[in-house]
Amino acid sequence: MSQTSAQFDQAIASCSDIFIKKTKDYGTAWRVLRIISVVDQIFIKALRIRTIQDIGTQKVGDDIASEFKGIINYSVIGLIQLKLGDPKVDELPVEKVQAMYHEYVNFAKTTMLDKNHDYGEAWRDMSQESYADLILMKLMRTRQILTNDGKTLISEGIDANFVDILNYAVFALIQIGEGKH
């Protein structure tokens, strides 16, 4: 499991670097996004991955790995937005954004390691196609929770779905890095 922990950290390092550089370039313009808009951004990326997987070609330069990185970063945005609430024009200092980013990534990693313990790293035998499908399913669940005013009777909340989406995207990046497609 230490290999998985190191691979997780490696995948996240690349995503974090992109996130912080974009924050320096654009500020925290994403603070205006409502949760449904974050969900839709992830949906667009996951659907593009699925389309490329299905037809086997692409016309836009960003590869599948780049899209999974975007999914990770939008998942973190979703978690931050849930915590801060009240989406608005609001500039946050880069240092605060970086601290929040790492807080949520560390929580996702802890969740992943706990689940890996119980599931025996079953994700290593899954296909990359499954990750795209599972992410899309989690997005559909999140949309339904939003339709229900954020309330669930028995199910996990929106935050748990963002954590799972983040971890599925990390698994995909690890597999891509290992040459498994």
N, C-alpha and C positions, 0 to 999 in steps of 0.2 A: 504494500500500500504506500510505502514511501516513494516509490516510482511515480505513482499517480499524483501524490502531493506535489512532487517536483514538476511534473508535467503540467499540472493545474497552474502552478505559479508561473511557469514559462509562458503558457497561453495568455494568462492574465497580464503579464508584464507588457506584452505587445499591445493588448487592448488598452491598458492604462496609459501607455505612452501616447497612443492615438487620442484618447479621451482628453488628457491634460493639454496636449498640443492644440487640439481643437478648441478647448476652453480658453486658452491663451489667444487664439486667433479670433474666435467668435464671442467670447464671453459666455454667459449662461443664458443665451437666447432660448434654450430648451425649457427654461422655467415657465414659459407661457403655455406649454403643452398640458392639456388635461390628460387624465389617464387613458381615455379612449384614444386620444391622438398618439400616445406612446404605443399602445396596443396596435394601432394601425401601422405605425412605422415598422414595428417588428413583423407584423403580418406581411407587409410588402416585401421585406427581406426574405422571410421564410418561404413565401410563395415563389419568389424569384429562384431561390435555391431549388425548390421542388420542380419548377419548370425546366431549369437547366438539367437537373437530374433526369427528368422524363424525356426531353428531346435530345439531350447530349451535346448541344451546342449553345453558344451565347454570342451576342452581338455587342454587349457593353463590356468594357474592360475589367470591371471589378470581378474577381473570381469568387468561388464559393467560400473560401476561407475568409475573404474580406467581408462577405455578408454575415458569416457567423460571428465575426468580431463586432460588426455593427449590432447584431442581436444582443451580444453581451453588454455592450455599452448602453443600448436603449433599455435593457433590463435594469441596469443600475440607475439610469435616469428615472425609470418607473418607481423603483424603490425609494429614491430620494424624493420624488414628487409626492409619494404616499406619506412620507414622514413630514415633509414641509407643508403639504396641503396648499390650498389657495394658490393655484397656478396664476402667475402674474408676471409682468415685466419686473424682473428683480435680478440685479447683478450680485452674484456671490463671489467672494474672494477665491482665487485659485486654490489657496491653501485649504480653505474650508471644503471646497469641492473635492480636492484630493483626499482629504481625511474621510469625508463621507463615502467616496468611491471605495476606499480601502476597507472601511467598516462593513459595507455591504458585500464586497467580494470575500472578505474573511468569513462573514456569516454564511455565505453560499458555500464556501469551501468546507466549513465545519459540517454543514448539512450534508454535503456530498460525501465526506469521509464517514459520517455516521451511517448513511444509506449504503455506502460501499461495504461497510462492515457487515450489514445485515443481508445484502443482496449478493455478496461475493463478487463484486465487480462484473456483474452480468453485462454491463454496458459495453465491455470490451468485445463481446460477441454479437453486438447489434450492428445493423447496417446504418450508414450515414443517412439513407433515405428515411429510416425510422425516426431519426432525430428531427428532421424537417417535419414529418407528420406529427410527432409528439408536440413539437413547438406549436404547430397550427392548432392542435387540439387544445392545448393550454390557453391559447389566445381565444378560442371559441368559448371556453369555460369562463375566462375573464370577462368577455363581453356579456355573457349571461349573468354573471355576478353584478356587473355594472347595471344591467337592466333591472336587477333585483335590488337596486339602491345599495349595493355593497354588502348585502346580507346573505348569509348562507345558513342552511338548517343543520347540515352535518359535514359539509365540505370545508377544505382549506380556503383561505381567503386569497385576495389578489396578490398579496405579498409573496405567499408560498408559490404561486404560479410563476411570478417573475424569477424567483430563486431557481425553480426547476428549469425554466427556459434558459436561464444563464448557464446552469450546469449541463444541460443537453448540448448547448453550443460549445462549451469547453470540451466535452467529450468528442464532439465532431472535430474540433481543431486538433485534439490529441491524435485522433485516428488519421487525420490528414497528414500530420507531422510524421506519423509512422508509416505513411505510404498506403494506408488502407482507404479505399474509396467506396 
